Amino acid sequence: MMTKILNGRSSLRLVVTLSFCVLMTGCQSMTMTKENTVTGSQGIKGEFCNNKVPNSPPVYPKALYQAMNECVNAGVFDNAVFFYALAGSYTWYDAMRVNTQYARSIHGRLLKESINQLDDVQKNRLWEQIQKGMKDPHKKSALCRKVKGIGAPDYQPGYMLINPSGPDSHAFSESVNWTEAVNSYMECPK
């Protein structure tokens, strides 16, 4: 099951989806500049909360979720929401490219593992900020544009395979559209 960022109409879906993830589941080239910003190939910049994301590409969703947690710890929730949206969009896109049940479970599992590193107060504050951003059409549109602007990851999503170094060569779908994946995951306005 793939989780989605929720819009203002369905806050109950968030609770149900997160509960399901907890029960069922056990980059685009970016560089860190000295000004503490993350820059993708499209020139999109967002303030960063610390130096935890590696300087060398590719930056995988797990590192983006770690950045999300660091932003939560620093109380920089706008950036935490951005990293949440970007990491989730990457895993959603990758799960579509791999197109297996295991890959779809990784989408939820990586979020669950990251969220579980936060205390209850931090989790609640993060979800409040995510919902607040998704209910505001201007903020949601801006976040969608920012995530789309970063661009699709340029790595092969081997982390979504049961045996990424096994003898079987997995053919990843190249027909998955980044913009459509982000629109679907984040329920972006069209």
C-alpha positions as CSV (number, residue, x, y, z in Angstrom):
1,M,0.0,0.0,0.0
2,M,1.4,3.4,-0.9
3,T,0.8,6.2,1.5
4,K,-0.1,9.7,0.2
5,I,0.2,13.2,1.6
6,L,-3.2,14.1,2.6
7,N,-5.3,17.0,1.6
8,G,-7.6,18.8,4.0
9,R,-10.6,16.6,3.1
10,S,-9.3,13.4,4.6
11,S,-7.4,13.7,7.8
12,L,-8.9,10.4,9.0
13,R,-7.0,8.8,6.1
14,L,-3.8,9.9,7.7
15,V,-4.5,8.0,10.9
16,V,-5.7,4.9,9.0
17,T,-2.7,4.9,6.6
18,L,-0.2,5.4,9.4
19,S,-1.8,2.7,11.5
20,F,-1.7,0.4,8.5
21,C,2.0,1.2,7.8
22,V,2.9,0.5,11.5
23,L,1.0,-2.8,11.5
24,M,2.1,-4.1,8.0
25,T,5.7,-3.0,7.7
26,G,8.2,-4.3,10.3
27,C,18.1,11.3,-6.0
28,Q,18.2,13.4,-7.8
29,S,21.8,14.6,-7.5
30,M,21.9,17.2,-4.7
31,T,24.8,18.9,-3.0
32,M,25.1,20.6,0.3
33,T,26.5,24.1,-0.1
34,K,28.3,26.1,2.6
35,E,25.2,28.2,3.0
36,N,23.4,25.2,4.3
37,T,21.2,24.8,1.3
38,V,20.3,21.8,-0.8
39,T,20.5,22.4,-4.5
40,G,19.2,20.0,-7.2
41,S,20.1,20.2,-10.9
42,Q,17.1,22.4,-11.5
43,G,18.5,25.1,-9.3
44,I,15.9,24.7,-6.5
45,K,17.2,25.6,-3.1
46,G,15.8,25.0,0.3
47,E,17.3,25.9,3.6
48,F,18.8,22.9,5.3
49,C,18.7,22.1,9.0
50,N,22.2,20.6,9.4
51,N,25.0,18.8,7.5
52,K,23.6,15.2,7.8
53,V,22.8,14.8,4.0
54,P,25.9,13.5,2.2
55,N,27.7,16.0,-0.1
56,S,28.0,13.4,-2.9
57,P,25.1,12.2,-5.1
58,P,22.9,10.4,-5.2
59,V,20.9,11.3,-2.2
60,Y,18.5,8.5,-1.4
61,P,15.1,8.8,0.4
62,K,16.5,7.5,3.7
63,A,18.9,10.4,3.9
64,L,16.0,12.8,3.1
65,Y,13.9,11.3,5.9
66,Q,16.9,11.8,8.2
67,A,17.0,15.4,7.1
68,M,13.3,15.6,7.9
69,N,13.9,14.4,11.4
70,E,16.8,16.8,11.9
71,C,14.5,19.7,10.8
72,V,11.9,18.5,13.3
73,N,14.5,18.4,16.0
74,A,15.6,21.9,15.1
75,G,12.0,23.1,15.0
76,V,12.2,24.1,11.3
77,F,8.9,22.5,10.3
78,D,8.6,24.1,6.8
79,N,11.8,22.3,5.8
80,A,10.8,19.1,7.6
81,V,7.6,19.1,5.5
82,F,9.6,19.7,2.3
83,F,11.9,16.7,3.0
84,Y,8.9,14.6,3.9
85,A,7.3,15.5,0.6
86,L,10.5,15.0,-1.4
87,A,11.5,11.6,0.2
88,G,7.9,10.3,-0.1
89,S,7.8,11.4,-3.7
90,Y,11.1,9.6,-4.4
91,T,9.9,6.4,-2.8
92,W,6.5,6.7,-4.5
93,Y,8.2,7.2,-7.9
94,D,10.7,4.4,-7.2
95,A,8.0,2.0,-6.2
96,M,6.2,2.7,-9.4
97,R,9.4,2.1,-11.4
98,V,10.1,-1.3,-9.6
99,N,6.4,-2.2,-9.5
100,T,6.4,-5.0,-6.9
101,Q,4.6,-5.5,-3.7
102,Y,7.9,-5.4,-1.9
103,A,8.8,-2.0,-3.4
104,R,5.4,-0.6,-2.4
105,S,6.0,-1.8,1.2
106,I,9.4,-0.1,1.2
107,H,7.6,3.2,0.5
108,G,5.7,3.0,3.8
109,R,8.5,1.3,5.7
110,L,11.1,4.0,5.2
111,L,8.6,6.7,6.5
112,K,7.6,4.5,9.4
113,E,11.3,3.9,10.4
114,S,12.0,7.6,10.3
115,I,8.9,8.7,12.1
116,N,9.6,6.1,14.9
117,Q,12.8,8.0,15.7
118,L,10.7,11.0,16.8
119,D,8.9,11.3,20.1
120,D,5.2,11.6,20.3
121,V,5.2,15.4,20.6
122,Q,7.5,15.7,17.6
123,K,5.3,13.3,15.5
124,N,2.2,15.2,16.3
125,R,3.7,18.5,15.5
126,L,5.1,17.2,12.2
127,W,1.7,15.8,11.2
128,E,0.0,19.0,12.2
129,Q,2.4,21.0,9.9
130,I,1.9,18.5,7.1
131,Q,-1.9,18.8,7.3
132,K,-1.7,22.5,7.6
133,G,0.3,22.8,4.5
134,M,-1.9,20.4,2.6
135,K,-5.1,22.3,3.5
136,D,-3.7,25.6,2.3
137,P,-4.0,25.6,-1.5
138,H,-1.2,28.2,-1.9
139,K,1.2,26.3,0.3
140,K,0.3,23.0,-1.3
141,S,0.9,24.3,-4.8
142,A,4.2,25.9,-3.8
143,L,5.4,22.6,-2.2
144,C,4.3,20.6,-5.3
145,R,6.2,23.0,-7.6
146,K,9.3,22.8,-5.4
147,V,9.3,19.0,-5.3
148,K,8.6,18.7,-9.0
149,G,11.4,21.3,-9.7
150,I,14.0,19.1,-7.9
151,G,13.4,16.5,-10.6
152,A,13.3,12.7,-10.6
153,P,16.0,10.8,-8.8
154,D,18.9,9.8,-11.1
155,Y,19.8,6.6,-9.3
156,Q,18.5,3.1,-9.9
157,P,16.1,2.1,-7.1
158,G,17.9,-1.1,-6.1
159,Y,17.1,-0.4,-2.5
160,M,13.5,-1.5,-3.4
161,L,14.6,-5.0,-4.4
162,I,14.5,-7.9,-2.1
163,N,18.0,-9.0,-3.3
164,P,19.5,-5.9,-5.0
165,S,22.8,-7.7,-5.6
166,G,21.3,-11.0,-6.8
167,P,21.9,-12.6,-10.1
168,D,18.6,-11.5,-11.5
169,S,18.9,-8.2,-13.4
170,H,15.8,-6.1,-12.7
171,A,14.5,-3.9,-15.5
172,F,13.2,-0.7,-14.0
173,S,10.4,1.0,-15.8
174,E,11.5,4.1,-17.6
175,S,7.9,4.9,-18.6
176,V,7.0,6.3,-15.1
177,N,6.6,10.1,-15.3
178,W,8.0,12.1,-12.4
179,T,5.4,14.9,-12.6
180,E,2.6,12.4,-12.6
181,A,4.1,10.5,-9.7
182,V,4.4,13.7,-7.6
183,N,0.9,14.8,-8.6
184,S,-0.4,11.4,-7.5
185,Y,1.5,11.1,-4.3
186,M,0.9,14.7,-3.1
187,E,-2.5,15.1,-4.7
188,C,-1.2,18.3,-6.4
189,P,-3.7,20.6,-8.0
190,K,-3.7,20.3,-11.7
